[in-house]
Structure formats: C-alpha cells, structure tokens
C-alpha cells in the first residue's frame, strides 16, 4: 500500500489534483445512478410528469435540488410531452 503523498510524488501530481480526480470519479458514478432513476420514473409515468413532479418523487427517497433534476432531464431528453390544446 502507498500513501497519497507518496503516490503524488511518484506521478509528479499535486495532492489537490489527486483529490479533485477522486471526487470527480465518484460524482460521475453517482450521476449515472440518478439518471437511471429519473429515466425509470419518466417511463413509469409515461412522460407526463415534468421536473417538478419528478423532483417531488425523488425527494421522498433522497435530498435533491430541482435545478439538478431539470438540468439532467433536459440533457438526456426526458422532458414531459405536452398535449396540444385544440379549440
């Protein structure tokens, strides 16, 4: 086993760079799981729920910000389908 400082000296990287890389890797795996959960909820409700309702459903299980849910839904094309009103 090698300590963090020895590892950083060996590869000539700063400690802050190592910790930033470690945090970023964890963030991507967490985000991937969240996308799967949001996608499942959208499919379950046949894309009739928007980001507010999806956020409300997610808040029953975890603490999450509505802006993050909205950004992820927009990025992956999971927006609700709006019916056109006819006159």
N, C-alpha and C positions, 0 to 999 in steps of 0.2 A: 504494500500500500504506500501511496505517495501523498504527501500533504499538498494543499493547494498552493502554497508559496513555492515549494519545490517544483511542482508541475508548471507553474507560471515561469519560473526561471529556466526550466528545461526548454520550453517552447517560446521563450522570449516574448511573453504577453503580460500585460498588466493584470493585476488581480481584479480590477473593476471590469475589464473586458471579459474575463472568465465568468464573473458573476452575472454580467449582463447577458452573456450567451446562455448560461444555465437557466436564467429566468425566462428568456425568450422561448427556449425549447419547451418549458413547462406550459407557457402561455398558449402555444400552438396546439398542444395535445388537449388542453382544457377547452380551447375554442372549437376544436373538431368535435368533441363530445356534445358541446352546446348546440352546434349546427345540426347534428343528428337529432337532438331532442326537439329543436324548433321545427325541423323538417317533418318529423313524426307527428307533431301537434297539428301542423298545417294540413298534412294529408288526412289525418283523422277527422278534422272538421271541414274537409273538402274546400279548403282555401277560402272560407267565408270569414275567418277571423283576421283582423288586422294586427298590427304590432302591439296595440294597447291591450287587446284581449289575450294575446299570446303571452305578453308580459305578466298579466294578472294570473294566468295559469302557471307560469314558471315561478312566480313569487310564492306560490303555495309550497314549493319544494326548496327554493333557494333564494338568496338575496341577489337581485339583478336590476340593472338600470334599464329603463325603457329606451334610452338612446342607443344603447348597445344592441338591443334586440332589433330595433328599427334598422340600424346600420347593417346588421347581419342579414336580415330579411331582404333588404334592397340589394346587397351584394350577390346573394345567391338566388334572386328572382322568386322569392317566396311571398310576394305581396298578395293581398286578398283580391279576388276577382269581383269587380263592381258590375252590378246589373245595370243596363241602360234603361232609364225610365221612359216609357212611351206615353204620349199624350193622346 
